[in-house]
Amino acid sequence: MPRRKSIEDYSAHELQQLLKDKRRAEHEARLEAFRKTGRALEGVKPAQAVIQPVRVDDAEPETSTLRDRVQNRRRKGLDTFLYAVEIIAVIGLLFIFINGANLLRNLNTQVAGALEQATPTPTPLFTAVVLPGGHVAPVAGQENRFNEAEIPEHLRPLMQSYANLPVPTQSPQQARQIQIAAIGVNAPVVMGDGWEQLKKGVGQHLGTANPGEPGNLVLSAHNDIFSEIFRDLDQLKEGDEIVIITQDRTFTYVITGSQVVEPNRVDLLAQTSESTITLISCYPYLVDNKRIVVQGVLQ
C-alpha cells in the first residue's frame, strides 16, 4: 500500500491543484443537490451556472448615487453663491438708500440756508464807532446839536443815512417806561437813540434785547439837555434797582457797577447770554466829552 503524502511533501503547484479539485467537487455536489430539489437549470454547464456576469442594472444604483452626490454638491455650492450674491445686493441697496437720504437731507439744509435771510434791523451805522447820546456841551444862546467831532471825518456822511433810517413800531414786548427810584427817574422809553428820539425821552438802541429776554438791553438819554433824564447816573450804586415796564409786564434789574469811558467804547453795546441792562449818558455834566455807563442784571 503506497504511503500517503504529508502536506509538506506537496509542491505549491500540487497544493493549488488539490484546492481547485476540492472546490470543484464541492461545487458539483451543490449543483447535484440543486438538481434534486429542482432549483438548478437543466442543460446549463457548471461553469455557466457558477459564473454570472455583473449586469449593468446592478451597477447603476451605485453609479447613480455617486452622480446624485456630485450634483447635490454642485447645487449646494450654487445655492450658497446665489445666497451670498443676494446678501451683497441687499447691503448695497441699503447703502444706496442711506447715502441718498443723507444727500437729500444735506441738500435740503443747504437750500434752506440759502433761502433763509436775516431780518434787517435799522441800526445806526456810526454806533459801531461811538456810543449813543453824544452832543456838544450846552452853551447859553446856542442851539443844542450832535457832537460831530466824535465821529471820524470819513464816517460823518453816514450820519445823514442814520437820520433817515425808519424806526420800527414799538411792540408790546419792548420797553415803554423806565423808573429808577434812587435818582428819581420816571420817563418814557422810545425806540431808537438818534438825535430826534432822545428829545422825547430814553431811547432803546435798535437791535438790542427786549426787557426780560436774554441779551443786553441798551438805553441812553441826555444828562444836561432835553429834561436831563440821566443827569444823576453817577450817583447810582451797586444794588440799586432799575424798573422797566412794557405794555403788560414789569421787569426789575439790579445794578452791578458803573464806569466812565471814552465815546468809542462800543464793545459795551455787545449782546450777552444773560438778561442784562446798560444805561448810557454823556459825562461829565456840562462837559460831555466822555460817557458814563451803568450796568445791571435781571433780578
C-alpha positions in Angstrom: 0.0 0.0 0.0 1.6 3.3 -1.1 2.4 5.8 1.7 0.2 8.9 1.8 2.0 12.1 1.3 2.0 14.6 4.0 1.3 18.3 3.3 5.0 19.1 3.4 5.6 16.6 0.6 3.4 18.5 -1.9 4.7 21.3 -4.0 2.9 24.6 -4.2 1.6 23.8 -7.7 0.2 20.5 -6.4 -1.5 22.2 -3.4 -3.1 24.7 -5.7 -4.4 21.9 -7.9 -5.7 19.9 -4.9 -7.5 23.1 -3.8 -9.1 23.5 -7.2 -10.2 19.9 -7.3 -11.7 20.2 -3.9 -13.6 23.4 -4.8 -14.9 21.8 -8.0 -16.1 18.7 -6.1 -17.9 20.9 -3.6 -19.4 22.9 -6.4 -20.6 19.8 -8.3 -22.1 18.4 -5.0 -24.1 21.7 -4.6 -25.3 21.6 -8.2 -26.4 17.9 -7.7 -28.3 18.9 -4.6 -29.9 21.8 -6.5 -30.9 19.4 -9.3 -32.6 17.0 -6.9 -34.6 19.9 -5.4 -35.4 21.4 -8.8 -33.5 24.7 -8.2 -30.9 24.1 -10.9 -31.4 24.8 -14.6 -31.2 21.7 -16.9 -28.6 21.8 -19.7 -26.5 24.6 -18.1 -22.9 23.8 -17.7 -21.5 24.0 -14.2 -19.1 26.8 -15.3 -22.0 28.7 -16.8 -24.2 28.2 -13.7 -21.5 29.4 -11.5 -20.2 32.3 -13.5 -22.8 35.1 -13.7 -21.7 38.3 -15.3 -22.5 41.5 -13.5 -25.4 43.3 -15.1 -25.3 47.0 -15.9 -28.5 47.4 -14.0 -26.9 46.1 -10.8 -24.1 48.7 -11.1 -26.3 51.6 -11.9 -27.6 52.3 -8.4 -24.1 52.8 -7.1 -23.1 54.9 -10.1 -26.4 56.8 -9.9 -25.9 57.6 -6.2 -22.4 58.9 -6.9 -23.7 61.1 -9.7 -26.5 62.4 -7.4 -24.0 63.3 -4.7 -21.9 65.2 -7.2 -25.0 67.1 -8.5 -26.2 67.8 -5.0 -22.8 69.2 -4.0 -22.8 71.4 -7.1 -26.3 72.5 -6.4 -25.5 73.4 -2.8 -22.4 75.3 -3.9 -24.5 77.3 -6.5 -27.2 77.9 -3.9 -24.6 79.2 -1.4 -23.2 81.5 -4.1 -26.6 82.9 -5.0 -27.4 83.5 -1.4 -24.2 85.4 -0.9 -25.0 87.5 -4.0 -28.5 88.3 -2.6 -27.0 89.4 0.7 -24.4 91.6 -1.0 -27.2 93.1 -3.2 -29.4 93.9 -0.1 -26.4 95.5 1.6 -25.7 97.6 -1.5 -29.3 98.7 -1.7 -29.3 99.7 2.0 -26.1 101.7 1.5 -27.5 103.4 -1.6 -30.7 104.3 0.3 -28.9 105.6 3.4 -26.4 107.6 1.3 -29.3 109.0 -0.8 -31.2 110.0 2.3 -28.1 111.8 3.7 -27.5 113.6 0.4 -31.2 114.7 0.3 -31.0 116.0 3.9 -27.8 117.9 3.2 -29.3 119.3 0.1 -32.4 120.4 1.9 -30.3 122.0 4.6 -28.2 123.9 2.1 -31.3 125.1 0.2 -33.0 126.2 3.5 -29.8 128.0 4.4 -29.7 129.7 1.1 -33.3 130.8 1.3 -33.1 132.0 4.9 -32.4 135.7 5.2 -31.7 137.7 8.3 -34.4 140.1 9.3 -33.0 143.6 8.5 -32.7 145.8 11.6 -32.3 149.5 11.1 -29.1 150.1 13.2 -27.2 153.3 13.2 -24.1 152.8 11.1 -21.8 155.0 13.2 -22.7 153.5 16.5 -20.1 150.9 15.7 -17.7 153.9 16.2 -19.1 155.8 19.1 -21.6 155.2 21.9 -25.1 156.9 21.6 -26.1 160.1 23.2 -23.2 162.3 22.2 -23.8 166.1 21.9 -21.9 169.4 22.2 -21.9 170.8 25.7 -24.8 173.3 26.0 -23.9 177.0 25.8 -26.4 179.7 26.6 -27.9 181.2 23.5 -26.7 178.4 21.2 -28.8 175.6 19.8 -28.1 172.1 21.1 -26.6 169.8 18.5 -24.9 166.5 18.0 -21.2 166.4 18.5 -19.9 165.5 15.1 -16.3 165.8 16.3 -16.7 162.4 17.9 -17.2 160.8 14.5 -14.2 160.2 12.3 -14.3 162.5 9.3 -14.6 159.8 6.7 -17.7 158.4 8.6 -19.6 161.6 9.0 -21.6 161.3 5.8 -23.2 158.2 7.4 -25.0 160.5 9.9 -27.4 161.5 7.3 -28.2 157.9 6.4 -28.8 157.2 10.1 -31.2 160.2 10.4 -33.2 158.7 7.5 -33.5 155.2 8.9 -37.0 154.1 9.7 -37.7 153.4 13.3 -39.8 150.2 13.9 -43.2 150.4 15.6 -42.9 149.7 19.3 -44.1 146.2 20.1 -45.8 145.1 23.3 -42.7 143.3 24.4 -40.5 146.4 24.1 -39.8 148.9 26.9 -42.4 151.6 27.4 -41.2 153.2 30.6 -38.2 153.3 33.0 -38.2 154.0 36.7 -35.1 154.5 38.9 -36.2 155.3 42.4 -32.7 156.0 43.7 -32.3 159.1 41.5 -36.0 159.9 40.9 -36.2 158.9 37.2 -39.6 158.1 35.7 -39.5 158.6 31.9 -40.9 157.1 28.7 -38.8 154.8 26.6 -38.9 155.2 22.8 -37.4 153.1 20.0 -34.1 154.4 18.6 -31.5 156.6 20.2 -30.9 159.1 17.4 -31.0 162.9 17.9 -34.7 163.2 17.4 -35.6 160.1 19.5 -33.7 161.3 22.6 -35.6 164.6 22.6 -38.7 162.5 23.6 -37.2 160.5 26.4 -35.0 157.5 27.0 -34.0 155.7 23.7 -33.6 152.0 23.2 -30.7 151.1 21.0 -32.1 149.4 17.9 -31.3 145.7 17.7 -30.8 145.2 21.4 -32.7 142.8 23.6 -36.2 143.4 24.9 -36.9 143.5 28.7 -36.6 140.1 30.3 -35.1 138.4 27.3 -31.6 137.0 27.2 -29.3 139.7 25.8 -28.2 143.3 26.5 -31.0 145.9 26.8 -29.2 149.3 25.9 -30.9 152.5 27.0 -29.5 156.0 26.6 -30.6 159.6 27.5 -29.1 163.1 27.8 -27.7 164.4 31.1 -27.8 168.2 30.6 -30.3 168.8 27.8 -33.8 167.6 26.9 -35.1 167.1 30.5 -31.7 165.9 31.8 -33.2 162.4 32.4 -29.8 160.7 33.1 -28.1 163.6 34.9 -27.6 161.7 38.1 -26.4 158.3 36.8 -23.1 158.8 38.6 -25.0 158.6 41.9 -26.2 155.1 41.4 -24.6 152.3 43.5 -24.5 148.5 43.3 -27.8 147.0 44.4 -29.9 149.9 43.3 -32.9 148.8 41.1 -34.0 149.8 37.6 -37.6 149.0 36.7 -38.5 148.6 33.1 -42.2 148.5 32.2 -43.6 147.0 29.0 -47.2 147.0 27.8 -48.2 144.2 30.1 -45.2 143.3 32.3 -42.7 144.8 34.7 -39.0 143.8 34.9 -36.6 144.7 37.7 -32.8 144.9 37.1 -30.2 145.2 39.8 -27.2 147.5 39.2 -23.8 145.6 39.3 -21.5 148.5 38.5 -20.7 151.7 36.6 -17.7 153.2 34.7 -16.7 156.3 32.8 -15.3 155.5 29.3 -14.3 157.1 26.1 -17.1 157.6 23.5 -15.6 154.9 21.2 -16.1 152.0 23.8 -18.7 150.4 21.5 -17.9 147.0 22.9 -20.3 147.8 25.8 -23.1 147.5 23.3 -22.4 143.9 22.7 -25.1 141.3 23.4 -24.8 138.9 26.4 -26.1 135.4 27.1 -27.9 136.6 30.3 -30.6 139.3 30.7 -28.6 142.4 31.3 -29.2 146.2 31.0 -26.8 149.0 30.1 -27.6 152.7 30.7 -25.5 155.3 28.8 -25.2 159.1 29.0 -22.7 161.9 28.3 -20.3 162.8 31.1 -19.3 164.9 33.0 -22.2 167.3 33.4 -21.9 170.3 31.0 -18.6 169.0 29.6 -19.9 165.8 27.7 -16.5 164.6 26.3 -16.9 161.1 27.8 -19.6 158.6 28.6 -20.9 157.1 31.9 -22.1 153.6 31.6 -24.2 151.8 34.3 -24.8 148.1 34.0 -27.1 145.6 35.8 -28.7 142.2 35.6 -32.3 141.0 35.6 -33.5 140.2 39.2 
